[in-house]
Amino acid sequence: MFLKRRNLNRRVFLGGVLGCVTAWLFFAGDVRAQADGAFEWPADNVMALSLSFDDARTSQVDVGLDLFDRTGGLVTFFVVPGAVEQRLDGWRRMRAAGHEIGNHTLTHPCTGNFSWARDKALESYTRQAMRHELTAANRRIEELLGVTPAVFAYPCGQTFVGRGVETLSYVPLVAELFLAGRGWLDEAPNDPTFVDLAQVLAIEMDGKTFEELLPVLEQAAADGKWVVLAGHEIGDGGAQTTRVDTLERLIRYVNEPSNHVWLAPVGTVSRYVVEQRSSGR
């Protein structure tokens, strides 16, 4: 009798354990399914990719305009108005082609540790001075190109003004004035269910080969994330230069339907993220 009761108790115990394990696996699977379905990219895509360039460098017009016309990619250019004036006709063609024009401040202030920025050092700025930088740049870009930027890129990727105990973040100001603010020299793609659009992470593509960037895209596709790549010059090589062959292969990769990559400007993806979040998807 004792052995029968012990065997019965053992079967009950094991059954309970198996039931708990089964329930946990079901629950975990359900959580994974919910996570996998929590955010859906458009048109059966599994990730988003944005290509962006800073400073309105002349090579972006001289090389990039024909390159993107040929490949069909739409990208984001974060411009400084004074640089736009040097190739105004080209930048007007860029805008007419459907590329996004973003704000990169009026004078490109940066830390005074760069000698070229000493007379416009962020350490000497106030948030009010930065507000002027941003709004004045928007007005001038509107005058030059007929568009008011909805997106912004932090010069040098730096998000502060002031120094020491008086240092302040100007991220709240960017959040007030723009749909999105893009960083620089970041290390990861963006999770569309979590990303703070005022602090979008951007990975450098200057100097990188397609083979160096491909693992980033593949991991983002597996995780359903948004990769933002950032560069400066466009050419065959050199300092702060995104390689033409890398861009061509990136866009060719995107254009392959089996890769399910949505290539779109920063603002386009940001609007989609906002819409998805507001709809509860």
Buried (B, 14 or more C-beta within 10 A) or exposed (E): EEEEEEEEEEEEEEEEEEEEEEEEEEEEEEEEEEEEEEBBBEEEBBBBBBBBBBBBBBBBBBBBBEBBEEBEBBBBBBBBBBBBEEBEEBBBBBBEEEBBBBBBBBBBBBBBEEEEBEEBBBBBBEBEBBBBBBBBBBEBBBEBBEEEBBBBBBBBBBBBBBBEEEEBBBBEBBBEBBBBBBBBEBEEBBBBBEBEBBBBBBBBBBBBEBEEBBEBBEBBBEEBBBBBBBBBBBBEEEEEBBBBEBBBBBBEBBEEEEBBBBBBBBBBBBBBBEEBEEEEE
